[in-house]
Amino acid sequence: MLTDPISDYLTRIRNGLSSGLATVEVPSSKLKLEVSRILTEQGYISGFEKSAADVGEKITVELKYTKDHQPVITGLERVSRPGRRRYVGHGEVPRVHGGTGTAIITTSHGVMTGHEAKKEGVGGEVLAYVW
């Protein structure tokens, strides 16, 4: 039984990047679609597509590499876990790697980056850091 689907999602992306794969398939959920949207907007992945699977739906994530075939994503870290949730207020939104990375936060206004959360003045649960 899988207890942390977001951690599984990040691990599949991390493993795909280390193996040099072009795409990775993950089971679909609304939260994973929103995280994929943010990763696409921030330029960490080329894109994603939701499609039917044998059971339910799946997301096909197109991984992105530099010209010399190095992964664009150098690190993924799950912050809030099922056993230890991490919430931040609007004034405590973290900066990732001095502002070069992205914090993915789920707020009452939806899933957004740390920069967007600061701009809107909302806090929430910190899902992951990407750099």
N, C-alpha and C positions, 0 to 999 in steps of 0.2 A: 504494500500500500504506500502510495506517494503522499507525504504529509506536507511538502513545501513545493508547490508547482512553480513558483517564481525562481527558486533556487535551481530547480531542474532546468528551467528555460535558460538561465544564465550559464549553467554548466554545459548544456548542449551547444550554445554559441561559443563558449570558451574552447571546448573540445574540437568543434568544427574549424575554428581558427588555427588551433595548434596542428591540425591535420592537413590544413591547406584546402579544405573543401570549398566549393563555390556556393552551395546552399545547405541549409539545415532545416529539418522538419520537426515541429513541436506540436503537441496537442493544443487546440485553440481554447481561449477564454477571453472575456472582455478585457481583463486586466493585461493579459499578454499582448493583445492587439494594441492597447494604448501604449505599453512600453515599447513595442515595435515601432509605433508611430513616432514616438519621441526619439528613438535611436535613428530613424530615417531623417527626421527634421534636423537633428544635430550632426548628421553626416557620418555616423558610425557604421551604418549598414547601407547597402545600395537600395534596398526596398524589401517589401514583404507582400505575401499574397495569401488570402484565406481561401481554402477549398475544402471539398468534401473528402472524408477519409472513410476507411472501412467501418469505423465506429465514430460517430460524431464528426467533428471538423478538425482540420489541421492548418497550421500557419507555416508557409515555406519562407524562410528568411534568407535573403541574398546577402552573403557576407561581402565585405569591402576590403580591398587590399591596395597598397601603394604600388607605384610603378615597378619597384624591385621586389614585389610579391611579399611584402611585410604586412601583417594585419594592421588595419587602422586602429582597432581597439587593442590597446596594450594591457588593459586591466579591467576586470569586472569584479565587484565585491558586493555581496549581499549584506545589507546592514541590519534591517529589521527581520527577525526570524520568528517562527511560531512560538518558540520558548522564551524569546526576549524581544519584545516589540520596542522600537525606538521612535519616539515622537519628538517633534521640535516645534517651538512656537515661531511666530513670524519673524522675530528678531534673532533667532538662533539657527536659521537655515544655513547648513554647512557649505563651505567652499571646498571643492575637490581639487587637489594638487595645485593650489594657488590660483584657482579660477580657470585652469586649462581643461579640467574635467567637468563632468555633469553629475549632479545629484538628481535622482528620480524620486519624486515625492507624490504620494497620493493625498489629496486634500479634499475639503468639502466642495471645492470648485472643480474637481476632477484630477486626473493624473497630469503632472506638469514637472518641468525642470525646477531646480532650486532657484535659478535666476528669475523665472516667471513667478514663482511663489513669493520671492522677496518683493518683486514689483507690484504684485497684487495684495501684499500684506497678509498672507495666509500661511499657516503652518500645517503640519500633518505628519503622516508616518513616512519615514525615509526608507524607501524600498531598496535602493542600490546606488552604488557609485560606479561611474564609467569614466575611464580615461584612456 
